[in-house]
Amino acid sequence: MKVSGKTLNSSLKREIQRMFVQLLADLNNPEETSTFLKDFFSEQELENLAKRLAVAYWLKKGRSYENVKKNLKVSTATIANVQNLLKSKGFKLALKKIEAEEWAEQWSKRIKKFVGK
């Protein structure tokens, strides 16, 4: 599927972006979100988005460029671009959400172990 590279009227552009953002906000659970993403994005587009997030996550965890490049099969230019984006609100928010989920998982396991379930 090819999408035109022609520019839109700015008010129409804002409106369709608002609609897209609202759709994402209205997705109710991981299964619903996964279904949407798999149908809406090509496999390559989805992989690229996921890799970009993984690069950010691994850089924040202290992995080297070489380790990220080798394991995620991305270029050093991609890693450098993501490194610069780590300071942006969107990346900070995404990483904060991931870290909160990791924290909740760890404590859930500890509590289950403690109560014997």
Order of alpha helices (4+ residues) and beta strands (2+ residues): alpha-alpha-alpha-alpha-alpha-alpha
